Amino acid sequence: MDTQVRMGSGLEDEFQTLHEFVKAARGKLPPRIWDYLIGAAETETTMRRNRQALDSIAFRPRVLRDVSSFDAGSTLLGKPVRLPVMLAPIGSLESFDPGAGVTVAKAAERFGVPMLLSSVTTVEIESVGKAAGGFKIFQLYVRGDDAWIDERVKRAVDAGYDAFCITVDTAVYSRRERDIARRFAKPWRQNLSGTQYQAALSWKNIEHFKKTHRIPLMLKGIATAEDAEIACQHGVDVIYVSNHGGRQLDHGRGSMDVLPEVLAAVKGRARVVLDGGITRGSDVVKAIASGADAVAIGRLFCYGLAAAGETGVVRVLELLEDEIRSCLGLLGVTRLADVDGTYLHAAQPVVPAHVHSALPLLGEGY
């Protein structure tokens, strides 16, 4: 771990809980950007089910175990990470901080976790590659044929990215009614030339990718055992279970409800990560105990980004690490790698699911 990581965020006094970042971010963001960040598709049912799936898991703690040490470290694609937590690809990061992907990449390197750079950004692949080392993955929305994809892969490889991610759950763009009601659309959604290529994307394109490129491939948006099986047959390296934070298909399942069947289909042939409602350290523990190799956070790191830029993202990760430490210690476990399904139990949620239901101290209006 380098000296920069050991220095910490320096925001320990200003931000002592995660909900404080949500309040700070809302205070800084225009209403339309706030709604863009927290909103989901149509009735926002899928987004709520992400939280409901996590809230439907309780813990089975063990006691009288030596928990005086702590290790939440892991590896992903053979690279060490301080936490098995990725910074998910978020479009229009410039809405939250002028540095956009450069700021996020620096924060990820500083703390020691992977970041995924969305292709829907004002910052070029190369700019982020030059600005920060660390574990970087480039995420692509397809706007051209195989040759067009090949050119993006080459740019990512040349810029030092460690893996390549293709999002596969956006064949049709959803109706995000918070944005529609405000008559708000990000610039990239006003000019959707080339979207026919995303709609036409098929397993033939994945076959071409694996035959052509050596960089590890991640598919983001897998939501069934059937597609996980096909992905494994095509040699996909990372299955990314995601419903786009509830922002694509409405009335879908929560990501944690999808995870068991995906794991059963994959049978260890690929790494499995997921996002969707991850808000607390206990959520990370639940996902890892359920068999995921890593999780990704999206909205959560954006609160830190909007509130305090690079150091805000680092502080969000510090607080997640503190919560993981507390959760593991009270479960009677010293290493995140040792927690498994024996520490989990099905339970009824105690609060209605909402984008911020894991942060009750926010109160009304969030």
C-alpha positions, -999 to +999 in steps of 0.1 A: +000+000+000+015+033-010+021+064+012-008+083-005-033+056+006-019+056+042-024+093+044-062+089+042-088+114+030-083+141+056-121+144+059-125+123+090-139+152+111-162+166+084-178+134+073-183+107+099-213+089+084-223+081+048-256+099+051-237+132+056-224+128+021-259+125+007-270+157+024-239+175+012-243+163-024-279+174-026-270+208-012-245+213-041-263+197-070-290+214-092-324+196-088-323+181-123-289+166-117-300+153-083-330+136-099-307+122-127-285+107-100-311+091-077-338+083-103-347+051-120-370+038-148-407+044-148-422+032-114-386+027-100-396-008-089-364-025-099-344+001-080-364-005-048-361-043-053-323-039-052-326-026-017-353-050-007-332-080-018-303-068+004-327-060+033-341-095+031-309-110+044-300-111+081-268-122+098-260-152+120-231-140+142-206-162+159-190-152+193-159-158+214-136-157+185-104-136+183-112-107+161-084-084+170-070-083+135-088-073+103-083-080+065-108-069+039-084-072+010-090-093-021-080-099-056-098-094-089-084-106-122-051-114-104-047-078-091-048-070-054-075-046-041-079-030-007-116-038-008-136-060-032-154-028-042-153-012-077-164+023-087-191+016-112-192+033-146-213+064-143-222+086-173-217+123-172-194+124-142-187+160-151-221+168-136-207+160-102-171+172-105-152+191-132-125+166-133-150+138-141-133+105-148-098+118-140-109+128-105-125+094-099-095+075-112-072+094-089-095+086-059-096+049-069-058+047-072-054+066-039-076+042-019-067+010-038-098-002-056-107-006-093-127+021-113-147+017-145-147+046-169-179+050-188-176+057-225-204+083-219-181+110-206-164+142-217-130+128-207-111+107-232-098+072-225-063+085-228-067+114-204-077+091-176-050+067-184-023+094-182-038+110-150-038+079-128-023+045-125-041+019-104-067-007-116-087+008-144-114-008-166-130+008-197-168+004-201-183+007-236-217+016-250-215+002-285-220+028-313-204+010-342-195-024-358-168-048-347-141-027-363-153+003-342-152-018-311-117-031-319-105+005-322-118+013-287-102-018-273-068-008-288-071+027-273-079+012-239-050-013-240-026+014-252-038+037-223-030+011-197-065-003-188-066-037-172-099-050-185-127-040-210-163-040-201-193-040-225-227-031-212-254-054-225-286-043-209-292-011-230-305-025-263-334+000-258-331+031-237-355+033-208-380+060-198-366+077-167-395+098-157-378+120-132-357+133-161-387+134-185-408+153-161-381+180-158-376+180-196-340+172-189-317+151-210-279+149-208-261+159-241-252+123-249-289+113-248-298+142-271-275+128-298-279+090-299-264+084-333-252+048-336-276+033-311-287+008-337-254-010-331-262-014-294-296-027-303-281-052-327-253-064-304-253-102-301-232-131-290-215-130-324-199-097-314-187-113-281-172-142-300-153-118-323-140-099-292-126-130-276-110-142-308-094-109-314-083-095-281-064-107-251-076-081-226-100-096-200-136-090-209-164-081-185-201-082-195-222-058-175-260-064-173-262-102-169-295-110-151-302-147-157-285-181-153-291-187-190-271-157-201-244-164-176-240-199-190-237-185-226-212-159-214-190-186-199-192-207-231-178-176-249-149-173-224-161-141-207-138-134-178-162-114-155-199-117-153-213-084-140-247-089-125-265-056-128-299-040-137-283-006-143-293+005-108-330+001-118-325+026-146-333+002-175-359-025-173-387-017-148-401-045-126-369-065-128-354-085-099-330-071-073-294-080-081-290-100-049-320-121-059-303-128-093-269-137-078-276-173-067-287-186-100-258-168-118-233-184-094-249-218-099-246-214-137-210-200-137-196-228-114-163-209-110-156-205-147-156-167-144-155-140-117-189-127-106-194-091-095-226-072-089-241-038-083-275-025-073-283-008-041-250-013-024-250+014+003-234+001+035-205-020+045-229-047+056-242-049+020-207-056+008-204-084+034-237-099+024-227-100-013-193-115-006-208-141+018-233-150-009-205-158-033-198-126-053-161-119-059-167-081-057-194-054-057-197-021-074-210+012-060-224+039-082-247+065-066-228+062-034-194+073-047-211+101-067-223+116-034-187+118-023-176+131-056-203+159-056-197+168-020-159+169-019-143+157-052-114+132-050-111+133-013-149+128-009-147+096-029-118+084-008-137+092+024-168+073+012-145+042+007-129+048+042-164+047+058-173+016+039-142+000+051-149+010+087-184-005+084-171-037+069-146-039+098-174-035+123-196-060+106-169-087+104-158-082+140-194-086+152-199-117+130-168-133+146-147-131+114-113-114+108-111-118+070-137-108+044-125-138+024-137-162+053-173-150+054-198-174+036-234-183+035-234-199+070-234-163+083-266-154+065-303-160+071-334-151+052-354-123+069-383-099+063-373-063+056-382-039+084-385-007+063-400+000+029-373-002+002-361+031-013-330+044-029-319+058+006-337+034+029-304+022+042-297+057+055-325+063+079-309+094+095-315+113+063-351+118+073-379+130+050-373+144+016-344+123+003 
